[in-house]
């Protein structure tokens, strides 16, 4: 047997011999998937849905390893230092790769240098909510009201530099209105105050916000995604009033820098197959996310670069820093 394998290796060249364990045989053992956010959070739950499907398809374990801290940057930095053999992957969001690099210049990693982009797997739009006492029924009326009442309206966020904060800043800039920032520690209290009319506007996740809309406690005006969301198809997009406005939290898979192209393609194909499963789509919908359209690693990379550039401008224009 050994002689036969050796002969095959000699006949096809040393390069093919070297590729066998890394590319063609992947995954030959359990794969560690670092999630740089806490267990039971949205990213963790979404990662488990998709990883479970990949595991079923490939017949190999994909083990979620939560490494939270510093807005996801601790786990991302750990993943960047792993071996580029496909057995340590990073399941992350726009937070670590499109936003934090502009808020925290002293990060322990460089997105362009330290990672291999692999797959874009899901997106989560936000919903624009207003307190019911506000006399507006759509985005156009909200903008008109804000312009007619300068300095009167405020917006709640889950903290400085969060996607909730950046969504509101981008909206204000495109609409040409001035809204006052009211930061909270998380969204629970902000929802309570929005219902009570203490704050006027909030960009929230669809699964968190829409139950309050259904009950009549809040009013939803639009979603932030480029296209209407299947999770709230009755709502228009903000872009229908403000062309060019688009914001989602994307979820994606990275490896350390230096992964071989053949291996990257194999991992990409595995995740692209998983997100086309109807069962995965149904499970993601319960978490407020939608499967991404299957992309090549290059397409994923281009999307992230564009997203990063957009948030870099918003952060710079508003002088936001966390360091």
C-alpha positions as CSV (number, residue, x, y, z in Angstrom):
1,X,0.0,0.0,0.0
2,X,2.8,2.4,1.0
3,X,4.6,1.7,-2.3
4,X,1.5,2.3,-4.3
5,X,0.9,5.7,-2.6
6,X,4.5,6.7,-3.0
7,X,4.4,5.7,-6.7
8,X,1.2,7.8,-7.2
9,X,2.9,10.7,-5.5
10,X,6.0,10.4,-7.6
11,X,3.9,10.1,-10.7
12,X,1.9,13.3,-10.1
13,X,4.6,15.4,-8.5
14,X,5.5,16.5,-5.0
15,X,2.9,19.3,-5.2
16,X,0.0,17.0,-5.5
17,X,1.4,14.9,-2.6
18,X,1.6,18.1,-0.4
19,X,-2.0,19.1,-1.4
20,X,-3.6,15.9,-0.4
21,X,-3.9,16.4,3.4
22,X,-4.6,20.1,3.3
23,X,-7.0,20.6,0.4
24,X,-8.5,17.4,-0.9
25,X,-8.8,15.7,2.4
26,X,-10.3,18.7,4.3
27,X,-11.8,18.3,6.8
28,X,-10.0,15.2,8.0
29,X,-10.5,16.1,11.7
30,X,-12.8,18.4,13.7
31,X,-12.7,22.1,12.7
32,X,-12.5,24.8,15.4
33,X,-14.8,27.8,14.7
34,X,-13.9,30.8,16.8
35,X,-16.9,33.0,17.5
36,X,-15.6,36.3,19.0
37,X,-18.8,37.0,20.9
38,X,-20.6,35.5,23.9
39,X,-22.5,32.2,24.0
40,X,-26.2,32.6,23.3
41,X,-25.8,35.9,21.6
42,X,-27.0,36.5,18.0
43,X,-23.7,35.7,16.3
44,X,-23.2,32.6,18.4
45,X,-26.7,31.3,17.6
46,X,-26.3,32.0,13.9
47,X,-22.9,30.4,13.8
48,X,-24.3,27.2,15.3
49,X,-27.1,27.0,12.8
50,X,-24.7,27.2,9.9
51,X,-21.9,25.1,11.4
52,X,-24.3,22.3,12.2
53,X,-25.4,22.2,8.6
54,X,-21.8,22.2,7.3
55,X,-21.0,19.4,9.8
56,X,-23.9,17.3,8.5
57,X,-22.9,17.9,4.9
58,X,-19.3,17.0,5.4
59,X,-19.6,14.4,8.1
60,X,-17.1,16.1,10.4
61,X,-17.4,18.1,13.6
62,X,-17.4,21.9,13.5
63,X,-16.8,23.0,17.1
64,X,-17.9,26.5,18.2
65,X,-15.3,28.1,20.5
66,X,-16.6,31.4,22.0
67,X,-13.8,33.9,22.6
68,X,-15.6,37.1,23.5
69,X,-14.2,40.5,24.6
70,X,-13.5,44.0,23.4
71,X,-16.3,44.0,20.8
72,X,-15.1,40.8,19.3
73,X,-11.6,41.9,18.6
74,X,-10.0,39.5,21.1
75,X,-11.3,36.4,19.4
76,X,-10.6,37.8,16.0
77,X,-6.9,38.4,17.0
78,X,-6.6,34.8,18.2
79,X,-8.0,33.4,15.0
80,X,-5.5,35.5,13.0
81,X,-2.6,33.7,14.8
82,X,-3.8,30.2,14.0
83,X,-2.3,27.8,11.5
84,X,-3.6,28.4,8.0
85,X,-4.6,24.8,7.5
86,X,-8.4,25.1,7.5
87,X,-8.8,23.7,11.0
88,X,-9.3,27.1,12.7
89,X,-11.9,29.4,11.2
90,X,-13.4,32.7,12.4
91,X,-17.1,33.2,12.3
92,X,-17.6,37.0,12.7
93,X,-19.5,40.1,11.7
94,X,-19.0,43.5,10.3
95,X,-18.2,44.7,13.8
96,X,-14.7,43.2,13.9
97,X,-13.8,43.7,10.2
98,X,-15.6,46.8,9.0
99,X,-16.2,48.9,12.0
100,X,-13.8,48.3,14.9
101,X,-10.7,48.9,12.8
102,X,-11.8,52.5,12.4
103,X,-12.8,52.9,16.1
104,X,-9.8,51.2,17.6
105,X,-6.7,52.0,15.6
106,X,-4.5,50.0,18.0
107,X,-6.1,46.6,17.2
108,X,-3.9,43.5,17.5
109,X,-4.7,42.6,13.8
110,X,-4.9,44.1,10.4
111,X,-8.0,43.0,8.4
112,X,-6.2,43.1,5.0
113,X,-3.0,41.4,6.2
114,X,-4.0,38.9,8.8
115,X,-7.0,37.1,7.4
116,X,-8.2,35.1,4.4
117,X,-11.8,36.0,3.4
118,X,-13.7,32.8,2.8
119,X,-17.5,33.1,2.8
120,X,-20.4,35.6,3.2
121,X,-23.1,33.6,4.9
122,X,-25.8,35.8,6.3
123,X,-27.1,39.3,6.7
124,X,-29.3,41.0,9.4
125,X,-31.1,44.2,8.6
126,X,-32.3,46.6,11.2
127,X,-35.7,48.2,11.5
128,X,-36.3,52.0,12.0
129,X,-38.7,52.4,14.9
130,X,-40.4,55.5,16.3
131,X,-42.4,56.1,19.4
132,X,-46.2,56.0,18.6
133,X,-46.7,59.6,19.9
134,X,-44.6,60.9,17.1
135,X,-46.9,62.2,14.3
136,X,-45.1,60.4,11.4
137,X,-46.1,57.3,9.5
138,X,-43.2,56.9,7.1
139,X,-39.6,57.9,6.5
140,X,-40.5,60.9,4.4
141,X,-42.7,62.3,7.2
142,X,-40.0,61.6,9.8
143,X,-37.5,63.7,7.8
144,X,-40.0,66.5,7.3
145,X,-40.9,66.5,11.0
146,X,-37.2,66.6,12.0
147,X,-36.6,69.5,9.6
148,X,-39.6,71.4,10.9
149,X,-38.6,70.8,14.5
150,X,-34.8,71.3,14.6
151,X,-33.1,69.9,17.7
152,X,-36.4,68.4,19.0
153,X,-35.9,64.8,18.1
154,X,-33.5,62.3,19.6
155,X,-32.5,58.8,19.0
156,X,-31.5,55.9,21.3
157,X,-28.5,53.6,20.7
158,X,-27.0,50.6,22.4
159,X,-23.7,52.6,22.8
160,X,-21.1,54.8,21.2
161,X,-19.8,53.3,17.9
162,X,-22.3,50.5,17.7
163,X,-24.0,49.6,14.4
164,X,-27.2,51.2,15.9
165,X,-25.3,54.4,16.4
166,X,-23.7,54.4,13.0
167,X,-27.1,53.6,11.3
168,X,-28.6,56.7,12.9
169,X,-25.7,58.9,11.9
170,X,-25.8,57.7,8.3
171,X,-29.5,58.3,8.2
172,X,-29.2,61.8,9.7
173,X,-26.4,62.7,7.2
174,X,-28.3,61.5,4.1
175,X,-31.6,63.1,5.3
176,X,-30.0,66.4,6.2
177,X,-31.4,66.4,9.8
178,X,-30.0,66.8,13.2
179,X,-30.9,64.3,15.9
180,X,-29.6,64.2,19.4
181,X,-27.8,61.0,20.5
182,X,-29.0,59.2,23.7
183,X,-26.7,56.2,24.4
184,X,-27.8,53.3,26.5
185,X,-26.1,50.2,27.8
186,X,-27.9,47.7,25.6
187,X,-31.3,48.0,24.1
188,X,-33.8,46.8,26.8
189,X,-34.1,50.2,28.5
190,X,-34.1,52.0,25.2
191,X,-37.1,50.1,24.1
192,X,-38.9,50.9,27.3
193,X,-38.1,54.6,27.0
194,X,-39.1,54.5,23.3
195,X,-42.5,53.1,24.1
196,X,-42.9,55.8,26.8
197,X,-41.9,58.6,24.5
198,X,-38.7,59.5,26.4
199,X,-36.8,58.9,23.2
200,X,-38.1,59.2,19.7
201,X,-36.2,57.0,17.2
202,X,-34.3,53.7,17.5
203,X,-32.7,51.4,14.9
204,X,-33.2,47.9,16.3
205,X,-32.9,44.3,15.2
206,X,-36.0,42.9,13.5
207,X,-36.7,40.1,16.0
208,X,-36.3,42.4,19.0
209,X,-38.3,45.4,17.6
210,X,-41.1,43.9,15.6
211,X,-43.0,42.2,18.4
212,X,-43.5,45.7,19.9
213,X,-44.8,46.9,16.6
214,X,-47.2,44.0,16.3
215,X,-48.5,44.8,19.8
216,X,-49.0,48.4,18.9
217,X,-46.5,49.7,21.4
218,X,-44.1,51.0,18.6
219,X,-44.3,52.0,15.0
220,X,-42.0,50.6,12.3
221,X,-41.2,52.9,9.4
222,X,-38.6,51.0,7.3
223,X,-35.8,48.5,7.1
224,X,-32.1,49.4,6.6
225,X,-31.3,46.8,3.9
226,X,-30.8,47.5,0.3
227,X,-33.8,45.4,-0.6
228,X,-37.0,44.7,1.3
229,X,-36.5,42.0,3.9
230,X,-38.3,38.7,3.8
231,X,-38.6,39.0,7.6
232,X,-40.8,42.1,7.3
233,X,-41.9,42.3,3.7
234,X,-44.6,44.8,4.5
235,X,-41.9,47.5,5.3
236,X,-40.3,49.6,2.7
237,X,-36.5,50.2,2.7
238,X,-35.0,53.5,3.8
239,X,-33.4,53.6,0.4
240,X,-36.8,54.0,-1.2
241,X,-36.8,57.5,0.3
242,X,-33.1,58.1,0.6
243,X,-31.4,56.4,-2.4
244,X,-28.0,54.9,-1.5
245,X,-28.8,54.2,2.1
246,X,-28.0,50.6,2.9
247,X,-26.9,48.9,6.1
248,X,-26.9,45.3,7.4
249,X,-24.9,43.5,9.9
250,X,-23.2,40.8,7.8
251,X,-21.9,37.5,9.0
252,X,-18.9,35.8,7.4
253,X,-16.2,33.2,7.7
254,X,-12.5,33.9,7.6
255,X,-9.3,31.9,8.0
256,X,-5.8,33.1,9.0
257,X,-3.7,34.7,6.3
258,X,-1.8,32.3,4.0
259,X,-4.5,29.7,3.3
260,X,-4.0,27.9,0.0
261,X,-6.5,28.9,-2.7
262,X,-7.6,25.3,-3.2
263,X,-8.4,25.0,0.5
264,X,-10.2,28.4,0.5
265,X,-12.4,27.2,-2.4
266,X,-13.3,24.0,-0.6
267,X,-14.3,25.8,2.6
268,X,-16.2,28.4,0.6
269,X,-18.1,25.7,-1.2
270,X,-19.0,24.0,2.0
271,X,-20.5,27.1,3.6
272,X,-22.2,28.2,0.4
273,X,-23.9,24.9,0.2
274,X,-25.1,25.1,3.8
275,X,-26.7,28.5,3.4
276,X,-28.8,27.3,0.5
277,X,-30.6,24.8,2.7
278,X,-34.3,25.7,3.4
279,X,-33.8,24.5,7.0
280,X,-31.0,26.9,7.5
281,X,-33.0,29.8,6.1
282,X,-35.9,29.0,8.4
283,X,-33.7,28.8,11.4
284,X,-31.9,32.0,10.6
285,X,-35.2,33.8,10.1
286,X,-36.1,33.1,13.8
287,X,-32.8,34.9,14.7
288,X,-33.5,37.9,12.5
289,X,-31.1,37.0,9.7
290,X,-31.3,35.9,6.1
291,X,-28.9,33.7,4.2
292,X,-26.5,35.6,2.0
293,X,-26.5,35.0,-1.7
294,X,-23.5,32.6,-2.3
295,X,-20.4,34.5,-3.2
296,X,-16.8,33.7,-4.1
297,X,-14.1,34.7,-1.6
298,X,-13.2,37.6,-3.9
299,X,-16.8,38.9,-3.9
300,X,-17.0,38.6,-0.1
301,X,-13.7,40.5,0.2
302,X,-15.0,43.3,-2.1
303,X,-18.2,43.6,-0.1
304,X,-16.3,43.9,3.1
305,X,-14.0,46.6,1.7
306,X,-16.9,48.7,0.5
307,X,-18.7,48.3,3.9
308,X,-15.5,49.2,5.7
309,X,-15.1,52.3,3.6
310,X,-18.6,53.4,4.3
311,X,-18.3,53.1,8.0
312,X,-14.8,54.7,8.0
313,X,-16.4,57.9,6.5
314,X,-19.2,58.0,9.0
315,X,-16.8,57.4,11.9
316,X,-14.4,60.0,10.7
317,X,-17.1,62.6,9.9
318,X,-18.4,62.3,13.4
319,X,-15.1,62.0,15.2
320,X,-16.0,58.7,17.0
321,X,-13.3,56.8,18.8
322,X,-13.2,54.1,21.4
323,X,-9.4,53.9,22.1
